Amino acid sequence: MNFIVCPLFIVYTYGAKNCINSSICMLLYLVPLLPEDVWAREMKLSPGRVHQRSDGHVDPVVLNGHDCREQRKDADVFRPAVSPLSVRCCSWAGGIFKEVTDRLLAGAGLALLTPLLLLIAIVVKLDSKGPVLFKQTRIGKRGRPFTFYKFRGMYVNAIERFPELYDYNYSPEKIQTLRFHSKHDPRITRTGSFLRRTSLDELPNLINVLLGDMSLVGPRPEIPELVPYYGEAADTILSVKPGVTSLGKLVGRDNITFFETLDLDLEYVRTRSVVRDFWILYATVFMVLTGKNIGH
């Protein structure tokens, strides 16, 4: 029940009023600083191309005709004239700002969403046997493994019942068409289907943000078995913390292929900024509330 203890601890330490007011004031201060066309500019994606070798590995990614390892002067998608948001996330100041903002918003989110978290926990427990939380090893920044938390949406004996779905040895042809979630996954419970469709199963990811393993925005954390398929692109993707939400999830919402997601993750790493992070968070809330993504 860590997902209950964490928000209560935050409220006890900082006070619910302080947690909520700090987050709201930060957003109210930052949002007016955005020029009117910033959201329109952020909507313009320029996904790159992933080159796959015959052995199934991924070569260094070419983005808009340039190797992703090159330092490009035009890497920023948008840079306001005079604004703290002009600081890129990859700079020292941007990194500190992103870290502080992640912790504040995650803490406030857990505190505010405690009633919803308790309700989901009760429904998950009543729907099928097993723990409320699903724990799994994922790969984080610089390849460091960590324990990943989300609401359980699968039957506890899914591995025994469907072992073929846990075979991660893919041929080059199979990996090209691999999708993370099929529409008719027999492992998913009734509650799990709803939670996955609404992305509410990801709410416990906020615990990982508080622990410092994840960020609010970044490439989604991958299981160890699939990281080798990143090939040389892994150095780029694993150079940042994984996120609760991502550009790939926002655009495709689990309906795009493995390599399409990889493209968008690399696009995010190359163009990440405080502006883009806030846009992705804003668009994610819109996506969860309306059930619509921004298209691909």
ABEGO torsion letter per residue (X at the ends): XAAAAAAAAAAAAAEAAAAAAAAAAAAAAAAAABBAAAAAAAABBBBBBBBBBAAGBBBBBBBGGBBAABBBAAABABBBABBAAABBAABAAAAAAAAAAAAAAAAAAAAAAAAAAAAAAAAAAAABBEBABBBBBBBBBGGBBBBBBBBBABBAAAAAABAAAABABBBAAAAAABBABBABBAABBAAAAAAAAAGAAAAAAAAAAAAGABBABEBBBBBAAAAAAAEAAAAAAAABBBBABBAAAAAAGGABBAAAAAAAAAAAAAABBAAAAAAAAAAAAAAAAAGBBAEX
